[in-house]
């Protein structure tokens, strides 16, 4: 089945991702992946790093003449900051040595303290370099490939921001469709609702003046998902469970819901489920709403898949105020600032698309198999003809 592994640190030489299980014959190019990764740097409220951090990407293996070979696909994403200056060369040198400036003042809301305790480190940089959200660049590269595979089945995965801080898109507002993704990305906050966009920008500006940070909620929408991905048989094969784990793994995400998960919990059963009907023209079953988010019993229903992710406000503030302790001296202090954004919610939406796409692509491979893209598509079409 499709699986991937990332390696690398935030200020190291590069990130690397290896993707295994891709069928042969999938069209993929460096430019295609770079275009997807550029979307990860979008969003009002991002810090200065996004202006000079360019993703210098190389396909190291698994592709020949623009098509996958069926072997593992290896992608390297060079850290342009590393090559621009020697600032991080000694600090992140893999050769034997020691740091000249160990970090012992741990940051609340980060992996610093728990990671140091778990692994026995005395320097927080041993933890924060890998825990950094920079790692998601490698995920987005993998997700670009997963999206390319899903597109052969007519599946499109997009996202949009529905909440920024206290500002939320009104209930019942229109959702974007795949052909409207450019409009979403053109929004400074990747919000489809124009009125909410203005309010979100105002919220970010007000927060920035105070040196604080904002969280929010994104909604991922997957169109054209085949029926039957996932399984009701085993707990770890349930599609909604896999989606929740994948999206929750994104840095700073603290809540995931499928469909109207949290809202329907307060309703009566008569108003909490999607009615089923038969469409004689399309010769297909239809559900009249998306309350269940396109899954039932751990399987995809063929309807619109809806996954929402709630991101906490970033824990590193432009005006540090969070109390902490120095692990060496045990003295109290205020959390230090390592470059930060006011918010990264718009970018998180792109990463959430990635994780949803990787889960769907993996389950599509499990369901339909195939050593080549042609076989993969042929098997999917044969299954659809039985419904």
C-alpha positions, 0 to 999 in steps of 0.5 A: 500500500501507499506509504511515505516517510520524511526525514530532515530538520528545520534548519538542516541541509534538506528535507527528504521524503520517500513514497512507496507503493506508487503504480508505474506510469503516473505523470509527475514533474518537479514543477507540478510538485513545486506549484503545490508546495508554493501554496503552503507558503500562502496566507496573510499573517505569515512571517518573513521566512516565507519570503525567502524560503524557496523550495529547491526540489529534486526528484532523486529516484523513482521517476524517468522521463516524467513518469513513475517507475513503480519503485520508491519515489525519493524527493529532496527539498533543499533548505535554501537558508542553509546554502545562503549563509553559514549561519546554521552550518556549525549548529546543525553539523552532523559531524561529531561536536557540540553546540556553542549555545545550548537552548535550555529555556523550553517553550510552552506549547511546543515539543521542547520539554516533553521531547527533552525528557523522553529522549534524555536531551539537555538541548531543546534544539535536539527536539524543536528542529524536527518538531518544527512545522517546516517538516510539512514541506516534505508532506506537501511534496508527497501529497502532490504526488498523491493528488496526481494519483487521485486525479486519475480516478477523477478525485479532487481535494481542496481546502478553505479557511472557515474560521480565524480566531473568533471570526467564522464563516456563516453557517450554510455559506457556499463551499468552493468547488475544485474549479474555484480553488484559484479564488480560494488561494487568491484570498489573503486568508484562503477564505471563500467567503468575501465578507468573512475574509475582510473580518479575518484580515482585520482580526489578524492585524489587531492580533499582530499589533499586540504581538499575539497569535491566532488559531482557526479552522479549515475545511477539507473537501474531497470530490469524486471519492469512490464508494467503499474506501476504508472498512467496517471490519477492523478499527484501524481500517476505518476511513474516518479513523485514518483521516482523523489520525492523519490530520491530527498529526499536523503540527498545532492541530488539536481537533478534527471532525468528519462532517458536522461531527461536533454539532450533530452531537447536540442534535436528536437522531432524527436530525443528525443523519443523511437521508438516502435516496435513489437517483434513477437518472444517475442510477446511483444512491444519493445522500441529501446532506453531508452531516456524516462527511461522506463516510458511514461505518468507516467507509466512503459513501461516494458523496462529498468528503468533509474533514475539518481541522482546528489549529491552536494559536501558535505558541511562539509569540512575537511579544513573548509573554508565556512563563517558562523555566530554564531546564539547566538553572530551574529559574523562571523566565519568559519563552524565547522567540524563534521566528514565528507567524501571527497565524499559519491557518491558511497554510495548514489548510494546504497541509490538511489537503495533503494528509487527506489526499495521502489517506485516500490515495492509500486506500484507493490503492488498497481497494483497486490495486494495480502495478500500473496506473492503467491497471489501477484505473481499469480496476476502479472502473470495473468496480464502479460498474458493479454498483 
